[in-house]
């Protein structure tokens, strides 16, 4: 049965940048897996997790663009997320740590985001995951050494967005990437998102009607391009996806 990775992770990642592009608003009346199915699009963009599996563990790093020389600067921390059982109704795996940092657990069974979450200092691509175990998930300790996926040649046009301009995003996802989530966010938390499967050079177009809703009264927007790499591993007699994601965040002026 195919389950779905809903990119709530994009929400957490983009939240760090949304404050920088806010202004006072006017008053108004996851061996690498090659994924073959078409991406399923939702409000935040999705990438399918194919086949039978018992949970997923995510490790996310972030990059922001240096406005002076265009280089990408990596944040010194990385985020860890995980769910077990089903992403919309999770199962208990006991206490879970991510690189020796215990993750918080959200336990509301009615929420699609009942995940373990937290962060650790960035030292290398390798991640140590340790779970004490629950009724359906045995205790385990395992290290994921999968490299983070990369994006190069990121081009966004036009350089200044208006209500009538639309937006084109072109990038190259490195070999081994399962897919990419592309999200556009304004300073008030409003966003549009889509996803593209596979590696290689991709071109994504957002219409003027889509962009108009975001640039209205917002001085800038954030474009986030997040490549995803998923590896399915057998751990403690269970099948878990280990998902590496890298969020590249570019701010664009809006008028």
C-alpha positions in Angstrom: 0.0 0.0 0.0 1.4 3.4 -0.9 1.5 5.9 1.9 2.3 9.6 1.5 4.9 11.9 2.9 3.0 15.2 3.5 5.5 18.0 3.6 4.7 19.4 7.0 8.5 19.6 7.2 8.3 22.5 4.7 6.1 24.3 7.1 8.6 24.0 9.9 11.5 24.9 7.7 9.8 27.9 6.1 8.6 29.3 9.4 12.2 30.3 10.1 12.2 32.6 7.1 8.7 34.0 7.2 9.5 36.6 9.9 12.2 38.2 7.7 9.7 39.0 4.9 6.8 40.3 7.0 5.6 43.8 7.1 2.5 45.4 8.6 -0.4 44.3 6.5 -3.0 46.8 5.2 -6.5 46.6 6.6 -8.7 44.7 4.2 -12.8 44.2 3.8 12.2 10.4 2.6 19.3 1.7 -1.0 17.9 5.0 -2.8 14.3 4.5 -3.9 13.3 5.4 -7.5 9.7 6.6 -7.3 7.6 6.0 -10.4 4.1 7.3 -9.7 3.1 10.8 -10.5 3.5 13.2 -7.6 0.3 13.8 -5.6 -0.2 17.5 -5.0 -1.8 18.9 -1.9 -1.8 22.3 -0.1 1.8 21.8 0.9 3.1 19.5 -1.8 3.6 15.8 -1.4 6.1 13.1 -2.4 4.9 9.5 -2.3 6.5 6.8 -0.1 6.0 3.7 -2.2 5.5 0.1 -1.1 4.9 -1.5 2.3 6.7 0.2 5.2 6.3 0.7 9.0 7.4 4.3 9.4 9.7 7.0 8.3 12.5 9.0 9.9 13.5 12.4 8.4 16.7 14.4 8.7 16.6 18.0 7.2 19.3 20.6 6.7 18.8 24.1 5.5 20.6 26.6 3.3 20.0 30.4 2.9 21.4 32.4 0.0 24.0 35.0 0.6 22.6 38.2 -1.0 26.0 39.6 -1.8 27.7 36.8 -3.7 24.9 34.3 -4.3 26.6 31.5 -2.3 24.6 29.0 -0.2 25.2 29.1 3.6 24.3 26.1 5.6 22.6 26.4 9.0 24.5 24.9 11.9 21.6 22.6 13.0 19.5 20.0 11.4 16.0 18.9 12.2 14.7 15.4 12.9 11.2 14.2 12.4 9.7 10.7 12.6 6.5 8.7 12.6 5.8 5.0 13.0 2.8 2.9 11.8 0.9 5.4 9.6 1.7 9.1 9.0 -2.0 10.0 9.7 -2.4 7.8 12.7 0.9 7.0 14.4 2.0 4.2 16.7 4.2 4.4 19.8 7.9 3.6 19.4 8.8 4.6 22.9 11.4 7.4 23.4 13.3 8.4 20.2 16.6 10.2 20.0 18.2 11.8 17.0 22.0 12.1 17.3 21.8 11.8 21.1 19.0 14.5 21.3 15.7 13.2 22.6 12.8 14.2 20.2 9.5 15.5 21.5 6.4 13.5 20.7 2.9 14.8 19.7 0.3 12.1 20.7 -3.0 13.4 19.4 -4.3 10.4 17.3 -6.7 12.6 15.3 -3.9 14.7 13.8 -1.9 13.9 10.7 1.2 15.4 12.3 1.6 13.0 15.3 5.3 12.9 14.8 8.4 12.9 16.9 10.3 16.1 16.3 13.4 18.0 17.4 16.9 19.0 16.2 20.6 18.4 16.7 23.8 20.2 15.9 25.1 19.5 12.4 28.4 17.6 12.2 28.1 15.2 9.3 25.5 13.5 7.0 25.4 10.5 9.3 22.5 10.3 11.8 22.2 8.0 14.9 18.5 7.0 15.6 17.7 5.2 18.9 14.2 4.1 19.9 13.3 2.4 23.2 10.5 0.6 21.5 6.7 0.3 21.8 4.0 -2.3 21.6 4.3 -2.8 17.8 7.8 -1.4 17.3 10.8 -3.1 18.9 13.7 -1.1 20.3 16.5 -0.3 17.8 19.7 1.7 17.4 20.8 2.4 13.8 22.9 4.8 11.9 21.8 6.3 8.5 24.9 7.3 6.5 22.9 8.4 3.4 24.3 11.7 1.9 21.9 14.7 1.7 20.6 15.4 -1.8 21.7 18.5 -3.5 20.3 21.2 -5.8 22.5 23.2 -8.2 21.8 25.8 -10.9 18.8 27.3 -9.1 17.3 30.1 -11.3 14.2 32.0 -10.4 12.6 34.5 -12.9 11.7 37.3 -12.8 14.0 38.8 -10.2 11.2 41.0 -8.9 7.7 39.6 -8.5 4.5 41.6 -9.2 0.8 40.6 -9.3 1.0 40.0 -13.0 4.4 38.3 -13.4 4.1 34.7 -12.5 7.2 32.7 -11.4 9.5 30.2 -13.1 11.8 28.0 -11.0 14.6 26.0 -12.8 17.0 23.8 -10.9 19.1 20.6 -11.2 18.5 17.9 -8.6 21.6 15.6 -8.1 21.5 12.0 -9.2 19.8 9.8 -6.5 17.2 12.4 -5.6 13.7 10.8 -5.3 11.9 14.1 -5.9 11.8 17.7 -5.0 9.2 19.8 -3.2 8.9 23.4 -4.4 7.2 25.9 -2.1 6.6 29.6 -2.4 5.8 31.5 0.9 4.9 35.1 1.7 5.4 36.9 5.0 1.9 36.1 6.3 2.2 32.3 6.1 0.3 31.9 2.9 1.9 29.5 0.4 1.6 27.5 -2.8 3.5 24.2 -3.3 4.0 21.5 -5.8 6.4 18.5 -6.2 8.5 17.0 -9.0 9.7 13.5 -9.2 13.3 12.3 -10.0 16.6 13.9 -10.5 18.0 16.1 -13.4 17.1 19.5 -14.6 13.5 20.6 -13.9 11.4 23.7 -14.7 8.4 24.6 -12.6 6.0 27.4 -13.5 3.6 29.2 -11.1 0.9 31.3 -12.8 0.4 35.0 -12.3 -2.9 34.2 -10.6 -1.1 32.0 -8.1 1.6 34.6 -7.4 -0.9 37.5 -7.1 -2.3 35.9 -4.0 1.2 35.9 -2.4 2.7 39.2 -3.3 -0.3 41.3 -2.3 1.0 43.7 0.4 4.1 41.5 0.9 7.6 43.1 0.4 9.2 39.7 -0.5 8.5 36.0 -0.8 10.6 32.9 0.0 11.1 30.3 -2.7 12.2 27.0 -1.1 13.5 24.1 -3.2 13.8 20.9 -1.2 15.3 17.8 -2.8 14.4 14.5 -1.1 16.3 11.2 -1.0 14.6 8.1 0.5 16.3 4.8 1.6 14.2 1.8 2.8 16.0 -0.2 5.5 15.1 -3.3 7.5 15.6 -2.4 11.2 14.5 -4.7 14.1 12.2 -6.7 11.8 10.5 -3.6 10.5 10.8 -1.6 7.2 11.5 2.1 7.8 12.2 4.8 5.3 15.2 7.0 6.2 14.6 10.4 4.4 17.2 13.0 3.8 16.1 16.5 2.8 17.9 19.7 2.0 16.0 23.0 2.0 17.4 25.8 -0.3 15.7 29.1 0.6 15.8 32.2 -1.7 14.2 35.5 -0.9 12.7 37.5 -3.9 11.5 41.1 -3.8 7.8 41.6 -4.4 6.0 44.8 -5.5 
